[in-house]
Amino acid sequence: MLSVYAVEDLQFYTGQYSNAKTVADQLLVVKTVAENYGEDAEAFTFSTTALKRLLQEYPNLKTIREVDIATDIAWYLTELIVSLGADNASADSTVSYSLWQTIKTFSSPFVKVNAIIGLGVIKDQKYFPNVVQILKDCTTVRPYDKAEQLAFERIAFAAITALESYANPQGYLPVLFASHAWYTGWVKKQAAESLPVILADPTEALTLVIEGHAYSFAQKNIALQTLDESALSNEIKSQGAVAALFEGWFAVPQKDRELIELRKHAVDMISRYGVADDTVPLFETKNISVLWLLDHSYRYGADDREQRGAIAALATIATDASTKQLARYLNEINDRLQRGNLTKVDERYARDIILAIGISANSSARAAVLHSLTLDWSRNVHQLLNETLKQL
C-alpha cells in the first residue's frame, strides 16, 4: 500500500500518482491533494493529468470494487477542476474533452454533475451543444423511479448551472422550458434565476417560440406567459400577444387545449396592453389584422372567457375601427331582439358590448347606441345605454 502525507511540493504527489499501481493507491494520493491543496492553482494541472490517466485505465478495471474506487477518484478530480477551472481553463485544451468523456464514462450522477458544471466553468463552446442536449434529455424524460428522478434532477441542475456560466443566448430556451418542467422546486428555482443571466432581453427568443412551427403549443404558452410576466415594454408584450393570437387561429388542430389557452391568454394581454395598429395587415399576402383575429375570437371562441375577452380587447384598442366593430356586434344582437330570437347569452353580451363602447369613448358607435334605445330592451339595458351615450 502506498503511503502519503502532506508536504509542500505538489510535484511530489504527481510523482506518487504516476507510481501508484492500483486505483486504491491512486485514490489515496488524490484524496490527500484534494484535502490539502484544494486552493492551490497547481492542483488544477494535477487533477487534469490524473483524470486523463483514469479515463485511459477505466476500461481495464475488472471488479466492482475497482469501479467504485475509480468513481471516487473521478469525483475528487472533477471537484478540483470545478473549483480551480475558472482561472486555468485555457491551460490545457484537452480538459473539456476529458470532462465530456467523464460524463459518458461514469454512471454516478455525482461525478456527472461535477463534470457538467466543469464544462460550464471552462466555457469551451465546442461542448455547449452537448450540455444543452443533456438538459433537454432530462427535461423530456421523467423516470418512474424516485431515485432515478433525483439523479435526473441533479444532472439537470448541473446543466442549468453550466448554461448560466456559458451565458450563451442559445441556452435560454432549454433553461426556460426546464423552469416549467416536471422537476421539483429547487431545480425550477435555479432555472428561473439563471434565465436573466443567460439573456437579459429575451424578446427575440420568446417570439421565435410563439411564431415557430418547431415548438409545441405548451411551449408557446410558456413563452407567452414569460413575456407577459417580464419587465419588457407593453408594446413588446402586445406584439407577442398578437403573434400568439394569429398562431392560435391558424395552427392545427384547432381543438387542442393548449392552443385554446394560447388564444385566451393572447386576448387577455391585448385587453391589458392594447395594440399599436389595429387595422394594418399582419402579413402582406393576407388581409388579416388584429381586428380580424379578435372578430374570430368573438364569433368562434372556445368559451365565454375568450369571446368576452375579445370584446374587452376591442374596448382597450378604442379606435374608430375597433369601435365600429363593437357597434356591428350590438346591431347584430339588436336584429335578433327584433326577430324574437334573443337568448340570455345575447343579453349578457349586449351589456358587455355597450360597456365596451362606453370605455372606448369613441363616437363611431353613437348611431348603434341611439338605435338600441329605440328597441324593447330591459330597463337595466336602457339605463346602461343612456350612461354610455353620455360618454360618446
C-alpha positions as CSV (number, residue, x, y, z in Angstrom):
1,M,0.0,0.0,0.0
2,L,1.3,3.4,-1.0
3,S,1.8,5.8,2.0
4,V,1.4,9.5,1.5
5,Y,1.3,12.6,3.7
6,A,1.0,16.3,3.2
7,V,4.2,18.0,2.0
8,E,4.9,21.4,0.5
9,D,5.5,20.4,-3.1
10,L,2.6,19.2,-5.3
11,Q,5.1,17.7,-7.7
12,F,5.7,15.1,-5.1
13,Y,2.1,13.9,-5.4
14,T,2.3,14.0,-9.1
15,G,5.1,11.5,-8.9
16,Q,3.3,9.4,-6.3
17,Y,0.2,9.3,-8.5
18,S,2.3,8.2,-11.5
19,N,3.9,5.4,-9.5
20,A,0.6,4.2,-8.0
21,K,0.0,0.6,-9.1
22,T,-3.7,0.3,-8.1
23,V,-6.8,2.5,-8.1
24,A,-6.8,2.3,-4.3
25,D,-3.3,3.8,-4.2
26,Q,-4.4,6.5,-6.7
27,L,-7.4,7.4,-4.5
28,L,-5.1,7.8,-1.5
29,V,-3.0,10.3,-3.4
30,V,-5.9,12.2,-5.0
31,K,-7.8,12.5,-1.6
32,T,-4.6,13.9,0.0
33,V,-4.2,16.5,-2.7
34,A,-7.9,17.5,-2.6
35,E,-7.9,17.9,1.2
36,N,-4.6,19.8,1.4
37,Y,-4.2,21.6,-1.9
38,G,-7.8,22.4,-2.9
39,E,-7.0,26.1,-3.4
40,D,-3.6,25.6,-5.0
41,A,-3.5,26.6,-8.7
42,E,-1.1,23.8,-9.4
43,A,-3.7,21.3,-8.3
44,F,-5.6,22.0,-11.5
45,T,-2.8,20.6,-13.6
46,F,-2.5,17.6,-11.2
47,S,-6.3,16.9,-11.5
48,T,-6.5,17.2,-15.2
49,T,-3.4,14.9,-15.7
50,A,-4.8,12.4,-13.2
51,L,-8.2,12.4,-14.9
52,K,-6.7,11.6,-18.3
53,R,-4.9,8.6,-16.8
54,L,-8.1,7.5,-15.0
55,L,-10.1,7.6,-18.2
56,Q,-7.4,5.6,-20.1
57,E,-7.3,2.9,-17.4
58,Y,-11.0,2.7,-16.6
59,P,-11.9,0.2,-19.4
60,N,-9.4,-2.3,-17.9
61,L,-10.9,-2.3,-14.4
62,K,-12.1,-5.8,-13.6
63,T,-14.0,-5.7,-10.3
64,I,-17.0,-3.7,-8.9
65,R,-14.7,-2.6,-6.1
66,E,-12.2,-1.1,-8.5
67,V,-15.0,0.7,-10.4
68,D,-16.3,2.2,-7.2
69,I,-12.9,3.4,-6.2
70,A,-12.4,4.9,-9.7
71,T,-15.7,6.7,-9.3
72,D,-14.5,8.2,-6.0
73,I,-11.3,9.4,-7.8
74,A,-13.3,10.9,-10.6
75,W,-15.4,12.8,-8.1
76,Y,-12.4,14.3,-6.3
77,L,-10.7,15.2,-9.6
78,T,-13.7,16.9,-11.1
79,E,-14.3,18.8,-7.8
80,L,-10.8,20.2,-8.1
81,I,-11.4,21.1,-11.8
82,V,-14.7,22.9,-10.9
83,S,-13.1,24.9,-8.1
84,L,-9.9,25.8,-10.0
85,G,-11.1,25.8,-13.6
86,A,-12.2,29.4,-13.9
87,D,-8.6,30.6,-13.6
88,N,-7.0,27.8,-15.5
89,A,-9.4,26.9,-18.3
90,S,-7.0,27.9,-21.1
91,A,-4.1,25.9,-19.7
92,D,-5.0,22.7,-21.5
93,S,-7.3,22.5,-24.4
94,T,-8.0,18.8,-23.7
95,V,-9.5,19.4,-20.3
96,S,-13.0,19.8,-21.6
97,Y,-12.6,16.7,-23.7
98,S,-11.7,14.8,-20.5
99,L,-14.7,16.2,-18.7
100,W,-17.0,15.1,-21.6
101,Q,-15.5,11.6,-21.6
102,T,-16.1,11.5,-17.8
103,I,-19.8,12.3,-18.3
104,K,-20.1,9.5,-20.8
105,T,-17.9,7.0,-18.9
106,F,-19.2,7.2,-15.3
107,S,-22.7,6.3,-14.3
108,S,-22.6,8.2,-10.9
109,P,-24.8,11.3,-11.1
110,F,-22.4,13.0,-8.6
111,V,-19.5,12.6,-11.0
112,K,-21.6,13.7,-14.0
113,V,-22.8,16.7,-12.1
114,N,-19.2,17.8,-11.4
115,A,-18.1,17.2,-15.0
116,I,-21.1,19.1,-16.4
117,I,-20.5,22.1,-14.1
118,G,-16.8,21.9,-15.0
119,L,-17.7,22.3,-18.7
120,G,-19.6,25.5,-17.8
121,V,-16.7,26.8,-15.7
122,I,-14.2,26.2,-18.6
123,K,-16.7,27.6,-21.2
124,D,-15.4,25.6,-24.1
125,Q,-18.1,26.4,-26.7
126,K,-17.4,23.2,-28.5
127,Y,-19.3,21.3,-25.8
128,F,-22.0,23.9,-25.3
129,P,-24.5,21.9,-27.5
130,N,-23.7,18.8,-25.5
131,V,-24.7,20.5,-22.3
132,V,-27.9,21.8,-23.9
133,Q,-28.8,18.3,-25.1
134,I,-28.2,16.9,-21.6
135,L,-30.7,19.4,-20.2
136,K,-33.2,18.7,-23.0
137,D,-33.0,14.9,-22.4
138,C,-33.6,15.3,-18.6
139,T,-36.5,17.7,-19.2
140,T,-38.2,15.5,-21.8
141,V,-37.9,12.1,-20.0
142,R,-39.2,11.8,-16.5
143,P,-38.2,8.5,-14.9
144,Y,-40.7,6.5,-12.9
145,D,-38.3,5.5,-10.2
146,K,-37.9,8.1,-7.4
147,A,-34.2,7.6,-7.0
148,E,-33.6,8.0,-10.8
149,Q,-35.8,11.1,-10.8
150,L,-33.5,12.6,-8.2
151,A,-30.5,11.7,-10.3
152,F,-32.0,13.4,-13.3
153,E,-32.8,16.5,-11.3
154,R,-29.2,16.7,-10.1
155,I,-27.9,16.4,-13.6
156,A,-30.4,18.9,-14.9
157,F,-29.4,21.3,-12.1
158,A,-25.8,21.0,-13.2
159,A,-26.6,21.6,-16.8
160,I,-28.6,24.7,-15.9
161,T,-25.7,25.9,-13.8
162,A,-23.3,25.3,-16.7
163,L,-25.5,27.1,-19.2
164,E,-25.6,30.1,-16.9
165,S,-21.8,30.1,-16.8
166,Y,-21.7,29.8,-20.6
167,A,-24.1,32.8,-20.9
168,N,-24.8,31.8,-24.5
169,P,-28.2,33.1,-25.6
170,Q,-29.0,29.7,-27.2
171,G,-29.1,28.2,-23.8
172,Y,-32.1,30.4,-22.8
173,L,-34.9,28.4,-24.2
174,P,-33.8,25.0,-22.8
175,V,-33.5,26.6,-19.4
176,L,-36.8,28.3,-19.8
177,F,-38.6,25.0,-20.6
178,A,-36.8,23.4,-17.7
179,S,-38.2,26.1,-15.4
180,H,-41.7,24.8,-16.3
181,A,-40.9,21.1,-16.5
182,W,-41.6,18.1,-14.1
183,Y,-38.7,19.0,-11.7
184,T,-39.3,19.9,-8.1
185,G,-38.9,23.4,-6.8
186,W,-35.2,23.6,-6.2
187,V,-34.4,22.8,-9.9
188,K,-37.0,25.1,-11.3
189,K,-35.9,27.9,-9.0
190,Q,-32.3,27.6,-10.3
191,A,-33.6,27.7,-13.8
192,A,-35.7,30.8,-13.2
193,E,-32.7,32.6,-11.6
194,S,-30.4,31.6,-14.4
195,L,-32.6,33.0,-17.2
196,P,-31.8,36.7,-16.9
197,V,-28.1,35.9,-16.5
198,I,-28.2,34.0,-19.8
199,L,-30.2,36.6,-21.7
200,A,-31.2,40.0,-20.5
201,D,-33.6,40.7,-23.3
202,P,-35.5,37.5,-24.3
203,T,-37.8,39.2,-26.8
204,E,-36.3,37.5,-29.9
205,A,-36.1,34.1,-28.3
206,L,-39.7,34.2,-27.0
207,T,-41.1,35.5,-30.3
208,L,-39.3,32.7,-32.0
209,V,-41.1,30.1,-29.9
210,I,-44.5,31.8,-30.3
211,E,-44.2,32.0,-34.1
212,G,-42.1,28.9,-34.8
213,H,-43.5,25.7,-36.1
214,A,-40.9,23.6,-34.3
215,Y,-42.4,24.3,-30.9
216,S,-45.4,22.7,-29.2
217,F,-48.4,24.6,-28.1
218,A,-47.4,24.0,-24.5
219,Q,-44.1,25.6,-25.2
220,K,-45.7,28.6,-26.9
221,N,-47.9,29.1,-23.8
222,I,-44.7,29.1,-21.7
223,A,-43.1,31.7,-24.0
224,L,-46.2,33.9,-23.9
225,Q,-46.6,33.7,-20.1
226,T,-42.9,34.5,-19.7
227,L,-43.3,37.5,-22.0
228,D,-46.3,38.7,-20.1
229,E,-44.6,38.4,-16.7
230,S,-41.3,40.0,-17.9
231,A,-40.2,43.6,-17.4
232,L,-40.3,44.3,-21.1
233,S,-42.3,47.1,-22.5
234,N,-46.1,46.9,-23.0
235,E,-45.6,47.4,-26.7
236,I,-43.4,44.3,-27.0
237,K,-45.8,42.3,-24.9
238,S,-48.7,43.4,-27.2
239,Q,-46.7,42.4,-30.3
240,G,-46.1,38.9,-28.7
241,A,-49.8,38.6,-27.9
242,V,-50.9,39.5,-31.4
243,A,-48.4,36.9,-32.8
244,A,-49.8,34.3,-30.4
245,L,-53.4,35.1,-31.4
246,F,-52.5,34.7,-35.0
247,E,-50.9,31.4,-34.2
248,G,-54.0,30.4,-32.2
249,W,-56.3,30.8,-35.2
250,F,-54.1,29.4,-37.9
251,A,-52.3,26.5,-36.3
252,V,-53.9,23.0,-36.2
253,P,-55.5,21.1,-34.7
254,Q,-57.8,23.9,-33.6
255,K,-59.4,22.0,-30.7
256,D,-56.0,21.4,-28.9
257,R,-56.4,22.5,-25.3
258,E,-53.1,24.2,-25.2
259,L,-53.8,26.1,-28.4
260,I,-57.1,27.4,-27.0
261,E,-55.3,28.5,-23.8
262,L,-52.8,30.4,-26.0
263,R,-55.6,32.3,-27.7
264,K,-57.3,33.1,-24.4
265,H,-54.1,34.4,-22.9
266,A,-53.3,36.4,-26.0
267,V,-56.8,38.1,-26.0
268,D,-56.4,38.9,-22.3
269,M,-53.0,40.5,-22.9
270,I,-54.4,42.6,-25.8
271,S,-57.2,43.8,-23.5
272,R,-54.5,44.9,-21.0
273,Y,-51.8,46.3,-23.3
274,G,-53.8,47.3,-26.4
275,V,-52.1,47.4,-29.8
276,A,-50.1,49.9,-31.8
277,D,-52.2,49.5,-35.0
278,D,-55.4,47.6,-35.2
279,T,-56.1,47.6,-39.0
280,V,-52.7,47.0,-40.6
281,P,-52.5,43.6,-42.3
282,L,-50.2,41.3,-40.3
283,F,-49.0,39.7,-43.5
284,E,-48.7,41.4,-46.8
285,T,-50.3,38.5,-48.7
286,K,-53.2,38.2,-46.3
287,N,-55.7,40.9,-45.3
288,I,-55.6,39.7,-41.7
289,S,-55.5,42.4,-39.0
290,V,-55.8,42.3,-35.2
291,L,-59.4,43.2,-35.6
292,W,-59.9,40.2,-37.8
293,L,-58.4,37.9,-35.2
294,L,-60.5,39.4,-32.4
295,D,-63.6,39.1,-34.5
296,H,-62.8,35.4,-34.8
297,S,-62.4,35.1,-31.0
298,Y,-65.7,36.8,-30.5
299,R,-67.6,34.7,-33.0
300,Y,-65.9,31.4,-32.8
301,G,-64.0,31.5,-29.5
302,A,-63.9,28.3,-27.4
303,D,-65.8,29.7,-24.5
304,D,-67.3,32.7,-22.7
305,R,-63.8,33.8,-21.5
306,E,-62.4,34.1,-25.0
307,Q,-65.5,35.7,-26.5
308,R,-66.0,38.3,-23.8
309,G,-62.3,38.9,-23.7
310,A,-62.4,39.9,-27.4
311,I,-65.0,42.5,-26.5
312,A,-62.8,43.9,-23.7
313,A,-59.8,44.0,-26.0
314,L,-61.7,46.0,-28.6
315,A,-62.7,48.5,-25.8
316,T,-59.0,48.8,-24.9
317,I,-57.9,49.5,-28.5
318,A,-60.6,52.2,-28.7
319,T,-60.0,53.3,-32.3
320,D,-62.7,54.2,-34.9
321,A,-62.3,50.8,-36.5
322,S,-62.5,48.8,-33.2
323,T,-65.5,50.8,-32.0
324,K,-67.3,50.3,-35.3
325,Q,-66.7,46.6,-34.8
326,L,-68.3,46.8,-31.4
327,A,-71.2,48.7,-33.0
328,R,-71.7,46.0,-35.6
329,Y,-71.9,43.3,-32.8
330,L,-74.5,45.4,-31.0
331,N,-76.6,45.8,-34.2
332,E,-76.4,42.1,-34.8
333,I,-77.9,41.4,-31.3
334,N,-80.4,44.2,-31.9
335,D,-81.6,42.3,-35.0
336,R,-82.1,39.1,-33.0
337,L,-84.0,41.1,-30.4
338,Q,-86.3,42.4,-33.1
339,R,-86.8,39.0,-34.6
340,G,-87.6,37.5,-31.2
341,N,-84.5,35.2,-31.2
342,L,-82.7,36.8,-28.3
343,T,-81.1,34.5,-25.8
344,K,-79.8,35.1,-22.2
345,V,-76.3,34.9,-23.6
346,D,-77.1,37.6,-26.2
347,E,-78.3,40.0,-23.5
348,R,-75.2,39.4,-21.4
349,Y,-73.0,40.0,-24.4
350,A,-75.0,43.1,-25.2
351,R,-74.3,44.5,-21.8
352,D,-70.5,43.8,-22.3
353,I,-70.6,45.4,-25.7
354,I,-72.4,48.5,-24.5
355,L,-69.9,48.9,-21.6
356,A,-67.0,48.4,-24.1
357,I,-68.4,51.2,-26.3
358,G,-68.6,53.5,-23.3
359,I,-65.0,52.6,-22.3
360,S,-63.8,53.4,-25.9
361,A,-65.4,56.8,-25.6
362,N,-65.5,56.9,-29.4
363,S,-68.4,58.4,-31.2
364,S,-68.2,55.9,-34.1
365,A,-70.7,53.7,-32.2
366,R,-73.2,56.5,-31.4
367,A,-75.7,55.6,-34.1
368,A,-75.8,52.0,-32.8
369,V,-76.4,53.1,-29.3
370,L,-79.2,55.5,-30.3
371,H,-80.8,52.8,-32.4
372,S,-80.7,50.4,-29.4
373,L,-82.5,53.0,-27.3
374,T,-85.5,52.7,-29.6
375,L,-85.8,48.9,-29.1
376,D,-87.6,46.9,-26.4
377,W,-84.6,46.3,-24.2
378,S,-85.0,45.9,-20.4
379,R,-84.9,48.9,-18.1
380,N,-81.4,48.0,-17.0
381,V,-80.1,47.8,-20.5
382,H,-81.7,51.1,-21.4
383,Q,-80.1,52.7,-18.4
384,L,-76.7,51.3,-19.5
385,L,-77.3,52.7,-23.0
386,N,-78.1,56.1,-21.7
387,E,-75.0,56.2,-19.5
388,T,-72.9,55.0,-22.4
389,L,-74.3,57.7,-24.7
390,K,-73.1,60.4,-22.3
391,Q,-69.5,59.0,-22.7
392,L,-69.6,59.3,-26.5
